[in-house]
Amino acid sequence: MKIQELANKTGLTAYTIRFYEKEGLLDSRHVRRGENNYRNYSDEAIERLKLVKKFQRVGCSLAELKEILTDHDTNMRTNFEVIEWIQQKISEIERKKDELNQMLGTLNWMLDYRMALMNDPQKANSMLTVRHPE
């Protein structure tokens, strides 16, 4: 299939698909050049790109994607190693979640303070004496 058809089936842009190919996420099982030098993608490319999207949704970087796909292709990791990786990814996401919650807390305090400045300056002044999120 041509790149636009693959793009339509995966929800990715042709540019993104070419980028993934350039980065080595797609290989000769997934794409071949025809006599006219156009790319021809196999049905396996659809599944490969769905796998890439799945791992991106859990926050994997390009470097992690390359490692995961290599492991997937070679089946070199044990089940225990995969479980360990998943646990590390969960911890990483929990840390990011905590950081985002802290940011939200600070922004909500800032909003409350600014609203109080407009509507109740005395309340705004008292908000400054109470410890606020950092």
Residue pairs with C-beta under 8 A, 6 or more apart in sequence:
1 9
1 40
1 41
1 42
1 43
1 45
2 38
2 39
2 40
2 41
3 14
3 17
3 18
3 39
3 41
4 14
5 41
6 12
6 17
6 41
6 45
6 46
6 49
7 13
7 14
7 16
7 17
9 46
10 17
10 46
10 49
10 50
10 53
11 53
12 20
12 49
12 53
17 26
17 41
17 49
20 26
20 49
20 52
21 30
21 31
21 39
23 62
23 66
24 66
25 48
25 52
25 65
25 66
25 69
26 41
26 45
26 48
26 49
29 42
29 44
30 41
30 42
30 44
30 45
30 48
31 39
31 40
31 41
31 42
31 45
32 39
32 40
32 42
33 39
33 40
34 40
48 69
51 69
51 72
52 65
52 69
55 64
55 65
55 68
56 65
58 89
58 93
59 89
59 92
59 93
59 96
60 68
60 89
70 76
71 77
77 85
102 133
102 134
105 133
106 132
106 133
106 134
109 127
109 132
109 133
112 127
113 124
113 127
113 128
113 132
116 123
116 124
116 127
117 124
